[in-house]
Structure formats: C-alpha cells, structure tokens
C-alpha cells in the first residue's frame, strides 16, 4: 500500500518495458534470439522479419486479388487510408467500445449493414468527431463493417508485412512423438511463446490496436450461442484485413490462406495470454538491469570482471584477464558444468532429435572442435549460445569429442543467399537465466 492507502499495481513486465524504452536495440535482439530458438527462419525470411528485405510484390493487381480492390478508396481522410496513429486508434475505439456492448447481435461482423449510414459514420470519424452511437442512428452491423473497412484500408496489415512468414511458421509448430518425429498435434505452448515474442516486436500503435481488437473478438466468440460467430468464423471475416499481406504474389497467398485463417483463429482463442512477456524474458530483462548495476558497483571499486551480456547485440568486449584467475576461472568451471549437464540429459524425444541433427553435422565433415570457431558468425549471434561455444566448446569439447553422446550446440543457422539466421545453443530459458546469474 502507498502512503495514501491506495493499492500499488505491480506491472510484471516492468523491466521488459524499461528495456524496450531505454535500450531498444538490446530489447530487439533479446526477443529475436528467443524467437529463432522456437521457429526456424531461413536467411531471406529472417531478413524480412528484420525489415532488411522487402517482401515479394505481385506483378499485377488482376486475378485473385481483384475482388479486394473495393478496400482501396480514392480519398485519404484523417483516419481512413492513412498510417496508423494514436489519434486514429482513439477514434476507432469508439466503434470497439460500442460493439463490446452489442455482442448479442446475430451475424455480427458478417452481416454488412447499410452502406449510406456507414459512409456517414466514416466521414464523422475522419473529421475527428465524438460520436454518440447509443442514439440508435447506427446499427451494430454498420459499426462492425466500418471497423473492418478501416483495418482493410491501412497501408499495411495490422500484423505487418515483415511478420508474415513468422506467423506461417508459428502455426506449423507441432508436438514430437517419442522418436522425435513431428505429429499433427499443434504445440500450443510453443505457439503461445512464439506469438508473445513476435507481438512484442510490433510497432506500439499496431500492438495497442491489435490488443483492443482481439479482446473484442474474444468476447464476441464467447457469445457465439447468441451471435453465431465462433472464433473460426470471426477469423474468416478478419484475416483479409489483419494478416493478409498487400505485397505478395497471389499464388503464395492462395497456398497459405488456410494457415493464415488458422493463425487468426489461434490469436482470438488465446488473446488473453499473448500480450505479456514470457517469464524467462522478464527474468532476463530484470537480470540485465540488476547485473548492470552490480557491474557498475564493482567497477567503482576497481574490480574488472567478465560481463556476459544478456542481449545478443554486439557489445563491448569484456575485460581480458588471465583465464585461470578469480572470477574468470569460476565462470569457466560453471559453464563447463552446465555443458556437461546438457550432454548428460536423460533419454528423451528432444535428445534423440538433437542427436540426429548432431550426427548429421558430424557426417558433413564439420569437426565439433572447430565448428564454434571457424564458422563466420552473424553479428547478431553474440548470445548466451555464442558465449557457451566460445568459452566451453572452443576449449573443452575437442578433448571430449570421442565421449560426447549428445549435442552441446546445435547450429541451426544456414547460410543462404548471403544471409544467416542465428546460431543457437541447446539452452532452455531456465539455463539462459542460470548463465546470466553466473556473471554477477
């Protein structure tokens, strides 16, 4: 309780948001490194996620995409047809708030409503007017249609062009059987984690509106016994406006329509879990600030200690000292123990899968002892995995190659077209946090 007797609301994502605002590059690289731990993005798709490569554009506006040209209006108002802004969200929130009070209407978001009333409502929103929708001048179906049109006229989908392939990969995540083979059962836990991370990379305005929209659709689906609109039905109505890219070949869109619809269905059903950071990201962000303070205190006392950055961004090199002295020796021993723990993991489907990937790399002629030092690393791969490989594998695995029964490191980044995805260690979030704590 605070001095005035009012309860203090604790934000569990406080350190995550602090990292986002104070060190955006560190935040972005931390999130990206964990996304690539969950889904495999080849070089080109990873470059698109970073915004370094523009998505493929259609050669014409004919064919499959022609039926959606009605979404393009000639006039460019303050709200409709322009980039998403906080002002626009404030205007559109009037529609969302009203619809939240009319979830019982049958066919909501499916029945089109009256086009004349919709045009009048659109003009009022463009003029920045405060609208009293409770007067009865507009039917809920009018308001629902205007909301969909607003989303469809955004310059890019609400989920953004660059995240297109990542969403396709997330919806494909499935559980493994005892032999390490994929099943047809979705891996919901990994899908939720990956979406939590991916949505953290959205622009703030997109993320804010997406949360408002998904909350509305979640509540709408909960009243499907009255409005006849299930999560899958709502996904059919909103996928073209929220996730379908405007810059993609028509054939590619045709091939992925079912996946995109499934992706929106999943977003609606699990929306109440998606707008929070995974627990391990919270802990890593907290350790980043606590560790930085501890390091500053030690530096003020004249102590130079090795610092393992929580981020994967290229950071300043740690102080170079004799590896056999003091804190460095302790760190080396702790990392070696962690590596041995990973190597001695009990038999499981996960370990079998890693073993097959490890043997595949062995058969390709890539020596284990040189793999972590001879491969040209991406500038963004200075993660815990990079530290593990440099400090543990680089100096110890060469002598233990003959006794290694499971992979200590799995390099999943393959060069393709001049681009490389992250090289990652087989570390769980808990092991990442343990590594972070070793430095302080």
Secondary structure as UniProt FT lines:
FT   TURN            3..4
FT   TURN            12..13
FT   HELIX           14..22
FT   HELIX           24..38
FT   HELIX           43..50
FT   HELIX           63..71
FT   TURN            80..81
FT   HELIX           86..99
FT   TURN            100..101
FT   TURN            103..104
FT   TURN            106..110
FT   HELIX           115..126
FT   TURN            127..128
FT   HELIX           133..135
FT   HELIX           140..152
FT   TURN            158..159
FT   TURN            162..163
FT   HELIX           164..171
FT   STRAND          174..176
FT   TURN            178..179
FT   STRAND          182..186
FT   HELIX           188..200
FT   HELIX           204..222
FT   HELIX           224..227
FT   HELIX           231..242
FT   HELIX           250..269
FT   HELIX           271..274
FT   HELIX           279..300
FT   TURN            301..302
FT   TURN            323..324
FT   HELIX           326..343
FT   HELIX           349..363
FT   TURN            364..365
FT   HELIX           368..374
FT   TURN            379..380
FT   HELIX           384..388
FT   HELIX           389..397
FT   HELIX           398..400
FT   HELIX           401..403
FT   STRAND          409..410
FT   TURN            417..418
FT   STRAND          424..425
FT   HELIX           429..438
//
